[in-house]
Amino acid sequence: MSPGGGAATVDNAIYDLLRSRGAWIGFPIGAGRVFYVDGLAGNNGNIGTDPNQPWLTITYALTQCVADRNDYIIVLDHWQEVVAINVTRVHIIGLSNYLRPNSNHSFVQMNALADTAIFTVTALANNCEIAGFSFGGGATHAAIENIAGTPMGLHIHDCVFGHSFAGGTPQDGIRIGLNATNIRIEDCVFLGIPDGKGTLTRDGIHWAGAGDPLNGNLERNQFKGLPGIGINLNFPAVTGGFTIKDNVFAVPDLANGEAITLQAGVAGCLVTGNKAMAGGDNAMATVSFRDLSTGPPVGSENHWGQNFLGAAIAALPVCA
């Protein structure tokens, strides 16, 4: 599909492959119904199950999904919408990512209508997936956030946060504001302002979660020039247990903890294989990894493996 061309230009051969998903590796066995959205050329009066007759909004598509049916919403093109995800086990996928997962591909661009998040994850959104988008967002919000729900099993991958072409200046890329368990954030790019040539004004992943968020993976993400912190975890109790692995950070090198900061309530995390760089200078003046946990005793500490500052193996993180 050519950029901005609308669903009418979707090749029928692609549609045939999508429709015969049992024989194509793209759809997993057990997938539910498949719906199509085009935020530029769709119409909510269309049938929605044919990419040449897509619906206009993701919000409408969600009303046609059934909880736990494993439905897919394939977004062909878009620009602005505010979406509350309120269906369990639903997949919202930008088309380019869906056809060529984990490749160097274009993204469906999404921006908020005003100072809001683009996707809000509600308490009814367990085991959902978001992938294949390039996000802008509202000035005091994240592109994706949960402020009123406690989702389990959320999977966010292969997205770009803060790309200047998407529009808006979101404060964070992803913001988790309440208890959330088994969250996976993988293969995403977070672009800061100004050094990252993007628009995020604070953190990449900002996790200030009430309750006891447990377990999950933050892996293979890229954080470029964020004014705040790449991965900022802050829990009110001794909880956590996340794997933070193989992420890459370009940091301003002005303060400790710019790549990863684990605040006092964070415990049981495995942190290894992460790399922080600053302006091509291997002899970095500050330590980009910071651990403010209360451990010991056993059970309240985090576990730091081999992380890197520039080309050198980092010492233990700054603890105060």
C-alpha positions as CSV (number, residue, x, y, z in Angstrom):
1,M,0.0,0.0,0.0
2,S,1.4,3.4,-0.9
3,P,1.7,6.0,1.9
4,G,-1.7,7.7,2.4
5,G,-3.2,5.7,-0.4
6,G,-6.0,4.2,1.6
7,A,-7.3,0.7,1.7
8,A,-8.4,0.6,-1.9
9,T,-4.8,0.1,-3.0
10,V,-4.3,-3.1,-0.9
11,D,-3.3,-5.9,-3.1
12,N,-5.9,-8.7,-3.3
13,A,-3.1,-11.3,-3.0
14,I,-2.4,-9.9,0.5
15,Y,-6.0,-10.1,1.4
16,D,-6.2,-13.7,0.2
17,L,-3.2,-14.5,2.5
18,L,-4.8,-12.8,5.5
19,R,-8.1,-14.6,4.8
20,S,-6.5,-18.0,4.6
21,R,-4.6,-17.4,7.8
22,G,-4.6,-21.1,8.8
23,A,-2.1,-21.8,6.0
24,W,0.0,-18.7,6.6
25,I,2.5,-18.3,9.4
26,G,1.5,-14.6,9.9
27,F,-1.6,-15.5,12.0
28,P,-1.2,-17.9,14.9
29,I,-3.4,-20.9,15.3
30,G,-6.4,-19.9,17.4
31,A,-6.6,-16.3,16.1
32,G,-10.1,-14.9,16.2
33,R,-11.7,-12.5,13.7
34,V,-9.7,-10.0,11.7
35,F,-10.9,-6.4,11.3
36,Y,-9.4,-3.5,9.2
37,V,-9.1,0.2,10.0
38,D,-8.1,3.1,7.8
39,G,-8.2,6.4,9.8
40,L,-7.8,8.4,6.6
41,A,-10.1,6.6,4.1
42,G,-12.3,4.2,6.1
43,N,-15.9,4.4,7.1
44,N,-17.6,2.8,10.1
45,G,-20.4,1.9,7.9
46,N,-18.2,-0.5,5.9
47,I,-18.1,-4.2,6.6
48,G,-14.7,-4.0,8.2
49,T,-13.6,-7.5,7.5
50,D,-12.3,-6.7,4.0
51,P,-9.2,-4.4,3.7
52,N,-10.9,-2.7,0.8
53,Q,-13.8,-1.8,3.1
54,P,-12.1,-0.8,6.4
55,W,-13.6,1.0,9.3
56,L,-12.6,4.5,10.2
57,T,-11.6,4.1,13.8
58,I,-9.9,1.6,16.1
59,T,-12.5,2.5,18.8
60,Y,-15.3,1.2,16.6
61,A,-13.3,-1.9,15.7
62,L,-12.9,-2.6,19.4
63,T,-16.7,-2.6,19.8
64,Q,-16.8,-5.5,17.4
65,C,-14.2,-7.6,19.2
66,V,-15.1,-10.2,21.7
67,A,-13.1,-10.7,24.9
68,D,-10.7,-13.6,24.8
69,R,-11.5,-14.5,21.2
70,N,-8.0,-13.4,20.2
71,D,-9.2,-10.8,17.6
72,Y,-6.9,-8.8,15.4
73,I,-7.3,-5.1,14.4
74,I,-5.1,-4.4,11.4
75,V,-4.5,-0.7,10.9
76,L,-3.8,0.1,7.3
77,D,-3.3,3.9,7.7
78,H,-4.1,6.5,10.4
79,W,-3.2,9.8,11.9
80,Q,-5.2,10.9,15.0
81,E,-7.3,9.0,17.5
82,V,-7.6,8.6,21.2
83,V,-8.3,4.9,22.0
84,A,-9.3,3.2,25.3
85,I,-8.4,-0.5,25.0
86,N,-11.2,-2.3,26.8
87,V,-11.2,-5.9,25.4
88,T,-9.2,-8.8,26.7
89,R,-6.7,-10.5,24.4
90,V,-7.0,-8.2,21.4
91,H,-4.2,-7.3,19.0
92,I,-3.8,-3.8,17.4
93,I,-1.2,-4.0,14.7
94,G,0.1,-1.6,12.1
95,L,0.0,-3.4,8.8
96,S,3.6,-3.0,7.8
97,N,4.8,-4.5,11.0
98,Y,2.3,-7.3,10.7
99,L,3.5,-8.4,7.3
100,R,7.2,-8.1,8.0
101,P,7.8,-8.5,11.8
102,N,11.1,-7.5,13.3
103,S,12.3,-5.9,10.1
104,N,13.3,-2.4,9.0
105,H,9.9,-1.2,7.9
106,S,7.6,1.8,7.9
107,F,5.1,2.4,10.7
108,V,1.6,3.6,10.8
109,Q,1.7,7.1,12.3
110,M,-0.5,7.9,15.3
111,N,-1.0,11.2,17.2
112,A,-3.3,12.3,20.0
113,L,-6.2,14.7,19.3
114,A,-5.2,16.9,22.2
115,D,-3.2,16.7,25.4
116,T,-4.1,13.0,25.9
117,A,-2.5,9.6,25.6
118,I,-3.1,7.8,22.3
119,F,-3.7,4.3,23.7
120,T,-5.0,4.0,27.3
121,V,-4.9,0.5,28.6
122,T,-7.9,-0.2,30.9
123,A,-8.6,-2.9,33.5
124,L,-10.3,-4.9,30.7
125,A,-7.2,-5.1,28.5
126,N,-5.4,-8.1,29.8
127,N,-3.1,-10.0,27.4
128,C,-3.3,-7.3,24.6
129,E,-0.7,-6.5,22.0
130,I,0.3,-3.2,20.3
131,A,2.8,-3.1,17.5
132,G,3.8,-1.4,14.3
133,F,3.1,2.3,15.1
134,S,5.0,5.5,15.2
135,F,3.7,7.6,18.0
136,G,3.4,11.3,18.8
137,G,1.2,12.3,21.8
138,G,0.0,14.9,24.2
139,A,2.3,17.3,26.0
140,T,1.7,15.9,29.6
141,H,0.9,12.3,28.7
142,A,2.6,9.3,27.3
143,A,1.7,7.8,23.9
144,I,0.6,4.6,25.7
145,E,-0.4,4.6,29.4
146,N,-2.5,2.9,32.0
147,I,-3.9,5.3,34.5
148,A,-7.1,3.5,35.5
149,G,-6.4,-0.2,34.9
150,T,-4.3,-3.1,36.1
151,P,-3.5,-5.0,32.9
152,M,-1.7,-8.3,32.8
153,G,0.2,-9.6,29.9
154,L,0.5,-6.4,27.9
155,H,2.9,-6.8,24.9
156,I,4.2,-3.6,23.2
157,H,6.8,-4.1,20.5
158,D,8.2,-2.8,17.3
159,C,7.0,0.8,17.8
160,V,8.7,4.2,17.6
161,F,7.9,6.8,20.3
162,G,8.4,10.5,19.8
163,H,9.1,10.6,16.0
164,S,8.8,14.2,14.9
165,F,6.8,13.2,11.8
166,A,4.0,11.7,14.0
167,G,3.3,15.1,15.6
168,G,2.9,16.2,19.2
169,T,5.4,16.3,22.1
170,P,4.6,13.5,24.5
171,Q,6.1,13.6,27.9
172,D,6.9,9.9,28.0
173,G,6.9,7.0,25.5
174,I,5.1,4.5,27.8
175,R,3.8,5.3,31.3
176,I,2.6,2.7,33.7
177,G,0.6,4.3,36.5
178,L,-1.0,1.4,38.3
179,N,-0.3,-2.2,39.1
180,A,0.7,-4.2,36.0
181,T,2.0,-7.7,35.8
182,N,4.0,-9.7,33.1
183,I,4.5,-6.7,30.8
184,R,6.7,-7.1,27.8
185,I,8.2,-4.1,26.0
186,E,10.5,-5.1,23.2
187,D,12.2,-3.8,20.1
188,C,10.9,-0.3,20.4
189,V,12.7,3.1,19.8
190,F,12.3,6.1,22.0
191,L,13.4,9.5,20.6
192,G,14.1,12.4,23.0
193,I,14.2,16.1,22.4
194,P,16.5,17.6,21.3
195,D,19.5,15.2,21.2
196,G,17.5,12.2,20.1
197,K,16.1,14.2,17.1
198,G,12.6,13.4,18.4
199,T,9.9,14.8,20.6
200,L,9.8,13.0,24.0
201,T,10.3,15.5,26.8
202,R,11.0,13.2,29.7
203,D,11.4,9.4,30.0
204,G,11.2,6.5,27.6
205,I,9.5,4.0,29.9
206,H,8.2,5.8,33.0
207,W,6.9,3.3,35.6
208,A,5.4,4.8,38.7
209,G,3.1,2.0,39.6
210,A,0.9,1.7,42.6
211,G,0.3,-1.8,43.9
212,D,2.8,-4.5,43.3
213,P,3.8,-4.8,39.6
214,L,5.5,-8.1,39.1
215,N,7.6,-9.7,36.4
216,G,8.0,-8.8,32.7
217,N,10.7,-8.1,30.1
218,L,12.2,-4.8,28.9
219,E,14.5,-6.0,26.1
220,R,16.3,-4.8,22.9
221,N,14.9,-1.3,23.0
222,Q,16.7,1.9,21.9
223,F,16.7,5.1,23.9
224,K,18.1,8.2,22.1
225,G,18.8,11.5,23.8
226,L,16.0,11.5,26.4
227,P,15.9,14.6,28.7
228,G,14.9,12.4,31.6
229,I,15.6,8.6,32.0
230,G,15.5,5.8,29.5
231,I,14.0,3.2,31.9
232,N,12.7,4.7,35.1
233,L,11.1,2.2,37.5
234,N,9.6,3.5,40.7
235,F,7.4,1.1,42.9
236,P,6.0,1.9,46.3
237,A,6.8,-1.5,47.8
238,V,9.6,-4.1,47.5
239,T,8.4,-5.6,44.3
240,G,9.5,-6.0,40.6
241,G,11.3,-9.0,39.3
242,F,11.7,-7.6,35.7
243,T,14.4,-8.6,33.2
244,I,16.1,-5.5,31.7
245,K,18.3,-6.8,29.1
246,D,20.2,-5.8,25.9
247,N,18.8,-2.2,25.7
248,V,20.9,0.6,24.1
249,F,21.0,4.2,25.4
250,A,22.4,7.4,24.0
251,V,22.5,9.7,27.0
252,P,23.5,13.3,27.6
253,D,26.1,12.2,30.2
254,L,25.1,15.0,32.6
255,A,23.8,13.0,35.6
256,N,23.9,9.5,37.1
257,G,21.1,7.1,36.2
258,E,20.1,8.5,32.8
259,A,19.9,5.1,31.2
260,I,18.4,3.0,33.9
261,T,17.2,4.1,37.4
262,L,15.7,1.6,39.8
263,Q,14.0,3.5,42.6
264,A,13.9,2.4,46.3
265,G,10.9,0.1,45.9
266,V,12.2,-1.9,43.0
267,A,13.6,-5.4,43.8
268,G,14.4,-8.7,42.2
269,C,15.3,-7.3,38.8
270,L,17.9,-8.9,36.5
271,V,19.8,-6.1,34.7
272,T,22.4,-7.2,32.1
273,G,23.7,-6.6,28.6
274,N,22.7,-2.9,28.5
275,K,24.9,-0.3,26.8
276,A,25.0,3.4,27.5
277,M,26.9,5.9,25.2
278,A,27.5,9.6,25.3
279,G,28.6,11.6,22.3
280,G,31.2,9.1,21.1
281,D,33.4,9.5,24.2
282,N,34.2,6.1,25.7
283,A,35.4,7.7,28.9
284,M,32.0,8.7,30.3
285,A,32.1,11.1,33.2
286,T,28.9,9.8,34.9
287,V,27.4,6.4,35.6
288,S,24.3,5.9,33.6
289,F,23.0,3.0,35.8
290,R,21.5,3.8,39.3
291,D,20.0,1.4,41.9
292,L,18.3,2.9,44.9
293,S,16.8,-0.3,46.2
294,T,16.7,-1.1,49.9
295,G,18.5,-4.5,49.6
296,P,20.0,-6.4,51.4
297,P,18.2,-8.3,52.9
298,V,17.8,-11.2,50.4
299,G,14.7,-10.6,48.4
300,S,14.9,-6.9,48.3
301,E,17.9,-6.5,46.1
302,N,18.4,-6.3,42.3
303,H,20.9,-8.4,40.3
304,W,23.3,-6.6,38.1
305,G,25.3,-8.4,35.4
306,Q,27.6,-7.1,32.7
307,N,26.5,-3.7,31.5
308,F,28.6,-1.2,29.5
309,L,29.5,2.5,29.6
310,G,30.8,3.4,26.1
311,A,33.1,0.5,25.3
312,A,34.0,-0.3,28.9
313,I,32.2,-2.7,31.3
314,A,30.4,-0.7,33.9
315,A,31.1,-0.9,37.5
316,L,28.3,-1.6,40.0
317,P,25.5,1.0,39.6
318,V,25.4,4.2,41.6
319,C,23.4,3.5,44.8
320,A,22.7,7.0,46.1
